[in-house]
Amino acid sequence: TELVVAASHASCITMAKLFKQKLGTILDKNIGVATIIRTPQPPNSEETKPKVEIVGNVKDKTVLIVGDVVDTGGTLCRAAKVAKWGGAKKVYAFSSHPILSRGAAARLNKSPLEKLVVLDTLPVPASKHDKCPKLEQISIANAIAQKIVESHFQPKV
């Protein structure tokens, strides 16, 4: 296994498993799976950021972190750092919805991420693309059009 798909947080485990299965089929390889666990700090702690750790073997692997939303990028960047600390060779990320607010571009640029691929479910201004060369946005138009054609114009068997 050279590739590991990691859920960016607990609610993305199903997404990570689907990516693992689909990539395994496409690449005809066994793909590993991992998850990022965020544990909130106790109420009386001086530390405000949650503790972040990775569960799963990422040593000497390429890691693809999958998630649903990237807002400030803080959680994703911490997840990428944790994957690198776990021995990952390279770390990439995918997110469906790029909000990219409050300094996200700068945070992503400083992170160990090689690239963040997002869908065009939300517009990303050119200024944010210019500020973040690690960001790549791809269109979902063809996938949606294909599903419309399949559901409305192809005969049901």
C-alpha positions as CSV (number, residue, x, y, z in Angstrom):
1,T,0.0,0.0,0.0
2,E,1.5,3.3,-1.1
3,L,-1.6,5.4,-0.8
4,V,-3.7,6.1,2.3
5,V,-7.0,7.9,2.3
6,A,-7.6,9.8,5.6
7,A,-10.8,11.2,6.8
8,S,-10.3,14.8,7.9
9,H,-12.6,14.2,10.9
10,A,-15.0,11.6,12.2
11,S,-18.0,12.6,10.1
12,C,-15.9,12.1,6.9
13,I,-15.1,8.4,7.6
14,T,-17.7,7.2,5.1
15,M,-16.4,9.5,2.5
16,A,-12.8,8.3,3.1
17,K,-14.0,4.6,2.7
18,L,-15.7,5.5,-0.6
19,F,-12.6,7.2,-1.9
20,K,-10.5,4.2,-0.8
21,Q,-12.8,1.8,-2.6
22,K,-13.0,3.8,-5.8
23,L,-9.3,4.6,-6.0
24,G,-8.5,1.0,-5.2
25,T,-10.6,-0.1,-8.2
26,I,-9.3,2.6,-10.6
27,L,-5.6,2.0,-9.6
28,D,-6.0,-1.7,-9.1
29,K,-4.1,-1.4,-5.8
30,N,-4.8,-1.9,-2.1
31,I,-5.4,1.5,-0.6
32,G,-5.0,2.1,3.1
33,V,-7.4,4.1,5.2
34,A,-6.9,6.3,8.3
35,T,-8.7,9.0,10.2
36,I,-7.9,12.2,11.9
37,I,-9.2,12.4,15.5
38,R,-9.8,15.8,17.1
39,T,-10.1,15.8,20.9
40,P,-11.3,19.0,22.5
41,Q,-9.3,20.4,25.3
42,P,-10.7,20.3,28.8
43,P,-12.7,23.4,29.8
44,N,-10.0,24.6,32.3
45,S,-7.1,24.1,29.8
46,E,-5.1,27.1,28.7
47,E,-4.8,25.4,25.3
48,T,-7.7,26.3,23.0
49,K,-7.0,24.2,19.9
50,P,-8.2,20.6,20.0
51,K,-5.6,17.8,20.2
52,V,-5.2,16.3,16.7
53,E,-3.9,12.8,16.0
54,I,-4.0,10.3,13.2
55,V,-5.2,6.7,13.6
56,G,-3.8,4.4,10.9
57,N,-0.4,3.8,9.3
58,V,0.9,6.6,7.1
59,K,4.6,6.0,7.5
60,D,6.3,6.3,4.1
61,K,2.9,6.7,2.4
62,T,1.3,9.3,0.2
63,V,-1.8,10.5,2.2
64,L,-5.0,12.0,0.7
65,I,-7.0,13.8,3.3
66,V,-10.7,14.0,2.3
67,G,-13.2,16.3,3.8
68,D,-16.5,18.1,3.2
69,V,-15.7,21.8,3.9
70,V,-12.6,23.9,4.1
71,D,-13.4,27.1,5.9
72,T,-10.4,28.7,7.6
73,G,-8.2,25.7,6.8
74,G,-7.0,25.3,10.4
75,T,-8.2,21.8,10.9
76,L,-7.0,20.6,7.5
77,C,-3.5,22.2,8.0
78,R,-3.2,20.6,11.5
79,A,-4.3,17.2,9.9
80,A,-1.6,17.6,7.3
81,K,1.0,18.3,9.9
82,V,-0.1,15.3,11.9
83,A,0.2,13.1,8.8
84,K,3.7,14.4,8.2
85,W,4.7,13.8,11.9
86,G,3.3,10.2,11.4
87,G,5.9,9.7,8.6
88,A,3.8,10.5,5.4
89,K,6.0,11.2,2.4
90,K,3.5,13.5,0.8
91,V,0.1,14.9,1.8
92,Y,-2.7,16.0,-0.5
93,A,-6.2,17.0,0.3
94,F,-9.7,17.0,-1.3
95,S,-12.7,19.0,-0.1
96,S,-16.1,19.4,-1.6
97,H,-16.9,22.9,-0.5
98,P,-14.2,25.7,-0.4
99,I,-15.3,28.5,1.8
100,L,-11.7,29.6,2.4
101,S,-12.3,32.4,4.8
102,R,-10.1,34.3,7.3
103,G,-6.6,33.7,6.1
104,A,-7.2,30.2,4.7
105,A,-4.9,30.8,1.7
106,A,-1.9,31.9,3.8
107,R,-2.5,29.0,6.2
108,L,-2.7,26.5,3.3
109,N,0.5,27.9,1.7
110,K,2.4,27.4,5.0
111,S,1.1,23.9,5.5
112,P,2.9,20.7,4.4
113,L,0.1,20.1,1.8
114,E,1.3,19.5,-1.7
115,K,-2.1,20.4,-3.2
116,L,-5.7,21.0,-2.1
117,V,-8.3,20.0,-4.8
118,V,-11.8,21.4,-4.3
119,L,-15.0,21.3,-6.3
120,D,-16.7,24.3,-7.8
121,T,-19.8,24.0,-5.5
122,L,-18.8,27.5,-4.2
123,P,-17.1,30.2,-6.3
124,V,-13.5,30.8,-5.4
125,P,-12.4,34.3,-6.5
126,A,-9.3,34.6,-8.7
127,S,-7.6,36.6,-6.0
128,K,-7.7,33.5,-3.7
129,H,-6.4,31.3,-6.5
130,D,-3.6,33.8,-7.0
131,K,-2.8,33.8,-3.2
132,C,-2.8,30.0,-3.0
133,P,-0.9,28.1,-5.7
134,K,-1.6,24.9,-3.8
135,L,-5.3,25.3,-4.6
136,E,-6.9,23.6,-7.6
137,Q,-10.6,23.8,-8.3
138,I,-12.4,21.3,-10.6
139,S,-15.8,21.4,-12.1
140,I,-18.6,19.0,-11.2
141,A,-20.7,20.1,-14.2
142,N,-20.0,17.0,-16.3
143,A,-20.9,14.7,-13.5
144,I,-24.2,16.4,-12.8
145,A,-25.0,16.5,-16.5
146,Q,-24.3,12.8,-16.8
147,K,-26.6,12.0,-13.9
148,I,-29.4,14.1,-15.4
149,V,-29.1,12.3,-18.7
150,E,-29.0,8.9,-17.0
151,S,-32.0,9.6,-14.9
152,H,-34.2,11.3,-17.5
153,F,-33.3,10.1,-20.9
154,Q,-32.0,6.6,-20.6
155,P,-34.6,3.8,-20.4
156,K,-35.0,2.0,-17.1
157,V,-34.2,-1.7,-17.2
